[in-house]
């Protein structure tokens, strides 16, 4: 049957069927993209500062510990409160790694945040699912560790 002899009603029905099938094929892919959303966890706190009223730290970690390294990303923003020299805010992005153990606790979980390009590498000890504590590069806790904690935001 050629297009000239096909009834108009049949043509519309066939077009509608193709549109419906095309819609079904696209549906699951769109849903899959929504399900594959990367989880984010936000931690915030104020660290002590010698020359100012404190350093507000905001860390957002994306991805999960089981994800590939390139899928685990972070942003870190540090703002100095009432610093006499008014340094600019520090803003870093990069990747984070999971390290096992500290010298005093071989079962501890440590997150190593490595910025892209220049910037300081940060080490955080996971105290519990709600709390991270800044530690030194040798994975040792500071004496005033309670003052170096970030709390998970809901």
Secondary structure by P-SEA (a helix, b strand, c coil): cccccccaaaaaaaaaaaaaaaaaaaaaaaaaaaaabbbbbbbbbbbbbccccbbbbbbbbccccccccccccbbbbbbbccccccccbbbbbbbbbbbccccccccbbbbbbbcccbbbbbbbbcccccbbbbbcccccccccccccbbbbcc
